[in-house]
Amino acid sequence: MRFIALLLAFILGFVSCIGAIVGTVYYAYDNVTYDKLEQWKFIPEGTLDGYVDRDAEKPYTSMSISDAYKEIVSFSGASDEVTLRALTEKYGLVLPEDAEKFIPDSVMSLPVAKIFSGEGFDYILDNTTLDYIFGFLPEDLLSEPAKEALEGKSIRKIIEFDLENLLSDVKIGYLLGVSYHFDEASASYVLDYEDTENPTLFELIAPLDLGSLISSFGDSNDLLGVFRSQIGDALLLQFASALGFGDMQIVNGILGKGQTVADLLYVEEDGSITLDLYGMVNDRYIGDLFGYTPVMLKDDGSADDIIIGWMNGEEKVTGVMLGLSRGYLEGLGTDDFDSYSLLEEAYFGDLLDYAPVYDESGAIIAWQDADGNEPDGMYRKIASHKLTEVLGDDGDFSNIL
């Protein structure tokens, strides 16, 4: 009997203990708040000063666990107007300044209901823009034009590696250290050239849009189209000069007539674009390719003026080189091109080292040597004949004798 009494006493004591603990926990769950713990000296007074707004609608320090649970349950049915920022204001949560700058605005404006629907992460990705990232980068890492072109774009484009849309409107020049100024009239950034006559390579390619370039990779036609549309007006000679070839005589001869990038990129009838290397020299004199300067008959800038000679610097071009210089590169690179056309304006007089004498209309009326003497004998007869008269399948030397 004593054993049974002892056992019953133990059980009753255990049950009473458990009941006391449960009762205490339940009481604490429903009644104990942080503020009361401070009042009861369980927590040093003022520990959360600076992190709570006690004038808020319902400061979190005045809520019991039961109150907090009920609030959380109510969030699942909250409207999109109930955001994390609204809750921090309602419950008086004050974030440290250092911590607040690391929290994107998209997180604070996240509707609480989206957390419970599983859409929270997508919302943050779509609504956190690159402006947020700029705050953690060195101030001079990105230029102002680059920041302006990137701001407002969501970080989802980085996560999904959508570089085409991410970098649209971002010019290469923004990332190459090229100087820009903001033009109020056009409300856009305008390139500042170090020397407008001799731009640098970076300045020449600065207008290229990175997004367009990325989208055109893998399709040469699209890539050439980007070059043609965005830097088509740039002079090829300026590119050559920027690369260090501008002083070469032949380069000046080939590119010195104002050819542009657009001239180099030929648009076919079907809209496709091809690289037309012949286009740089087509319809040009061989004298141009040699870098010679033409001597004009009238030299008055008139449209009907004709070339009667060539100068190589301060020296007159004579002999065979003079004959070659008159050659015209018409149809170069096409099926209609005839290599003999390069010698179309070369005379036997050139081979004999005589110089032509022109009348007022630009027609050759005589040939003279350096001393002003005209050729005699057979030389006089053949001097005015062209080399093409004896060249090719139809050529016949007897025609000039």
Secondary structure, DSSP 4 states (H G I P E B T S, - for coil): -HHHHHHHHHHHHHHHHHHHHHHHHHHHHHH--HHHHHHTTSS-TTTTTTSB-TTSSS-GGG--HHHHHHHHHHHTT--TT-BHHHHHHHTTB---HHHHTTS-HHHHT-BHHHHHHT-HHHHHHHH-BHHHHHTTS-TTSS-HHHHHHHTT-BTHHHHTT-HHHHTTT-BHHHHTT--EEEETTTTEEEE--S-SSS--HHHHHTT-BHHHHHHHTT-HHHHHHHHHHHHTTSBHHHHHHHTT-TT-HHHHHHHTT--BHHHHEEEPTTS-EEE-GGGGTTT-BHHHHTTPEEEESS-S--TT--EEEEEETTEE--HHHHHHHT-B-TTTTSTT--GGGGGTT-BHHHHTT-EEEE-TTS-EEEEE-TTSPPP-THHHHHHTSBGGGTSSTT--GGGG-
